[in-house]
Structures are given as C-alpha cells and as structure tokens.
Amino acid sequence: MGQKSNLITLQNKSKSLNLVTQSPKIFLKGFTFLENFERLLYKKNITVDKKELNFESNKIFLNISLFFSSGKTLFYRKKGFLNLERKSLDITSIKNLIFNQFNKIDNNLLSIKVVNLNSRLNKNSLNLFYRNFRRFVGVLFNRRFNLFIDFLKINALFLHSEVSTKTYLQLLGQIFRILPKSKHGRFLVFLKLLFKNLLLASKLITDENVKAILGVKLIISGKIKGKPRSTTTCIQVGSVPSQSLAKDISFSRIHVYTLYGSFGFKIWVHKK
C-alpha cells in the first residue's frame, strides 16, 4: 500500500470564492447572489471557472472567468479544427441575469470584470489533442460531439494553466456520467492516455509564464465496471508527491452520480 496524501499539508491555493465583509447579512446576500448567478449562467451553457466578490463601502466588485460550452457542432464537422471559432461574450444575453440578481443586494454600484476563456484558446494545442483523441469520438462521446469539442477546449486551456483543476475534473466526471459499465475499462485507458499527452505537451510549451505539468494522479471510488462492491482505482502518470508544502500541487474532488451509484473523483496535479 502506498502512502496516502495528507490534504492538510498540501500547498494552500487561492479560493475560487473571495467574499470579505464584516456584516453577516451582506455576506449571506452576496453568497446567495453568487450561487444564483452561477446557476443561471449554467442554464445557458456557461461555466464559471473562477469568481470573486468584494465589498467596499457601498460598492461591489465582481470578477468572473467564464467558459462557453459548444452549441452548434455542424461548424466543426464541416471545417474541422484548424479554424476554430472563438465564441465572443454576448453582454446582452447575461445583462438581465446580472441586474435581476443585483437588485437583491442594497448597493449603489456594481463593477464587473469578465474574462472570456474561449478567447485564450491555443489552436496548436487544440489540433494536437484532436489528432490524439479523435478515435474516442464513437466510443466515449457517442451522440455527444459537442462534449468532445468542450473536452478539446478545456484540455487546451488546462495545459496553459487557464482553467482551474476543479473545472477540469468536472469535465472528466461529465464524460463518465452516462457511460455504461461495459465502457468503464475504456474510460480508464482513455484517462491514462490523456494524462500522458498532458505531460508530453507540457514539455513542448516555451512560455515561461506557464507552469509545466510534472504529474497527475486520479482516484475513482465506486462500482467500477458494475461490480457489486465499491472499489478504488488509481491512475497516476508522472511524479506526484504525497505531501509537501514546497511543491505546487493542486487538489480537487467531486461526486459523480450515475445509474450505478455515486462515484468519487479525486485529482492531484503536480506543476513545476
């Protein structure tokens, strides 16, 4: 048995939710505002990667990073992935969502800074992942071609440290959620190949501001392959220290609910 990672001694990361105020009433209103705002964006196929809400006197400052999910797949089937469209931020589509929720907070000024993650996509990374994983379209992404496009985009963003580990893990859970038990084995092979490609592609990046990925470890707990009892499967590629304060290790975990029960996903990403 290997040594288990101590979550307490892992390097502390900045929280995705930054909500500082001395008034508990304002805190509850702000927290409700963020939760409702994120839920409304999710209904429009917009994922909130990072969010910060700060109060200063009678002002509110909201900083969010958004990822737009793919809608029309006919464009990609005809033109391929060499000329990927970069979805622009439609301010008018979310303006009403913002102001409807803002009315619940008694403040005079709301300052919003939005980061469109789709505009930061790297075409070379997209084409690299497409060439390596297009054979899985009919296996794991059957009738979910738009999810395959999102998979390519989020992997390209994650490779360049543009999205958080939690968003990346949620994508893997979304791929696994509706798979039948006969394809669980192929999903594990898919993860092994994915992590190897992440490490290899990370070595080719010449940008000094991007941290190279040195290792990835994923643990799945649940009834894998339809077994009557829950088991634990560990997939690790590269070096992932069990516990360290000096190393840059990001950790995230989620629950994935399927027809075969609830599965626990935990991921560790070791960066240079």
N, C-alpha and C positions, 0 to 999 in steps of 0.2 A: 504494500500500500504506500502510495506517495504521500508526502506531507501536504496537508490542506492549507489553503491560503487563509491568512488571517485578515478579515476585512477591516479590522480596526487599524492595522499597521500599514494598510495601503495608503499611497500618497493621496492627500486630500485634494479634491478637484473643486472648481468653482461650481456653485449650484446653478441649475437651469432656472430657478426661481429666486429672484432677488427682490424681496419685499420688505422694506425697512420703514417703520413708523412707530411712534410712541403711543398712538391711540389704538386700542384693540378693536374699536368699531370700524375705523378706517381700514385696519388690516383685514377684517372679515369681508368688508365691501370690496377691497382690492383683490383679495383672493378669489371671491366669487366672480368678479369681473374677468379675471384671467381664465378661470375654468370655463365660464360660459363662452367667452370669446374664442378659446381654443376649440371648444365643441362645435361652435357654429362654423368655424373655418374647416374643420374636419368633414362636415357635411358637404362642403364644396370641394372636396378632394384636395385640401391644402393642409399640409403637415407643418406644425410648429416645432422647429428644432430647438431653438433657444428663446427664452423670454425673460425680460427684466422689467419690473415695475417699481419705480421710485417716487416717493412723495417728498415735496419740498414746499413748505408753507401751503399755499393754495394752488400748487401746480402738480401735475402728474407727468412723468416721463416714462414712456413705454418703448422698449427696444425689443424687436422680434426678428427672428430669422425664419423664413418660410420656404417650403419646398412644394412645388405644384406637381401633382400627380398627372400622369399622361391620360389624355382623354381619347382623342381620335388616333387610332392605330393605322388607318389606311395610309397616312402620310409616310410612316416608317416602312410599311410593306412595299410601297412603290419606289421610294427614293433611297431606301437603305439608311445607313447610319453615318454616311460621310457628310451629309448636310443636315444635321440635326437642328430642328428649330429650337430656339430659346424662348420659352414662354415668358412673355412680359407681364409685369404686375398690373392688373386691372384694378385701379383705385376705385372706380365707380362700383365695382361688384362687391367690395367689402366696406364701402363707406357707411352704408346703412347699418351694417353689423356693428361697427365701432360706436357709432353715435347712440344706437339703441341701448347698448350696454353702458356707455359712458354716462347716460342720464341717471343711472342708479347711484353714482358717486357725486357727492356735493362739492365739486371743484370747478374752478373757473377756466382753467387752461389745461389742455391735454396736448403734449408733444409726442409724436410718434415717429420712430425711425424704423424703417422696414428694410431688411436685407433679403433680396431675391437670390436664393441659392442656385436657381436654374441658370442664371446669367454667369455663373462661375464654373460651368462645366468645361472640362478639357476634352476636346474631340479625339485626341490621340489615345487617351485612357478609355474613352467610350468604345472606340473601334477595337482596342486590344481585348477588352472584356467580351465584346460581341463575338469576335473570332474564336475565343476560347470556350464560350458557353452557349453558342447558338444550337449545339446539338441537344441541349436540355430543354429546348422550347416545347417539343412534343411530349416530353417525359414529365417534367415538373410544372410546366407553365401551359398545360393544355387548356385552351379556351381562356387563357389569362395573359394574352400577349402584352396588354398594357402594363401588367405587373412585371413582365420581363423587361420592358423599357425602363420602368422605375428602378428595377434591380440594377441595370447598367448605369443609370444616372447616379444612384446613391453610392454605388461602389466607386465610381469615378470621384465623387465628392469626398468620400471617406478616405480614399487614397491620398488626397491632398489636404486632409485634416479640415474639411469644410463643414462636416456634419458630426454630430455627437455619437458616442458609442450606443446610447440608448435608441436613437433613431435607426441606426444600423441593425441593432438586434431586433427591433420591431419589424423591420423588413424581412429578416430571416424567419421570424415567427409567422408572418403573414403568408410566406411561401409554404410553410409546413402545415398551416392550419387545416386545409381541406384535403391534404394528401391521404389516399387510402393506405392501409397498413402494408400493402404489398410494395409500396414505393418508399417506405421509410429507409430501407437499405440504400437505395439510390440517392436519397437525400443526404445520407451520411457521406457517401462517396463524393457527392457534389460539394459538400462543405469542405472536405479535405482538399479537393482541387481548388476551391475558391481561396482558401487561406494560403495555399502555396503560390497562387497567382498574385495575391496581395503582396506577399513578401518579395517576390521577384520583380513585380512592377515598382515597388517602393525603392528598390535599389537603382532603378533607371532614372529616378527624378533628380534633376540637378538643382532645383530650387533650394537654397539654403534655409528659407523660412519654413519649409515643410519638413516635419519630423518623419524619419524613416520608421517603418514598422518592423520590429525585430521578432515579434512572436504573437500568436493568437491562440487562446485556449477557450474552447466552448464545452460546457457540460449540459447535457439534456437529461432530465429526470422524468420518467413516466413509462407508460406501457408501450415501449418501442416495438414495432412490428407486431402489435396486437397481443403481446404476451400477457398472461393472466395476472402477473405481478409486476410491480413497478421496478425498473432497473435504471442504472445510471450509466450513461455513455459519455466518454470524454474524448474530444478531438483536439489535439494540440499540434501546432506547426511552429517551429522556431523556439526561441528561449523565452519562457515566462517565469520570472522568479516568484516563489510562493509568497514572500512578504519582504517588502523593502520600502523605506522612506526616501531613499535616494533615487530610485528608479521611477521613470514616468510610466505608470500603469493605470489605465482607466478600466473601471469595472461597471457592469450594468447587469440587471436581471429583470425578467418579466415572466408572466404566466401566459401560456398559450392554451386556449380552450378548444378542444376538438371533439369529434364523435367518440373517441376512445378515451376520453377523460382529460384531465388537466395535466399539462406538461410544464416543467420548469426549465427556463433557459437562463444560463449564466455565461457571461463572456468576460474575458480578460484580454486587454490589448496592451502589449508592451511596445513603447516607442522610444526612439533614441533620445 
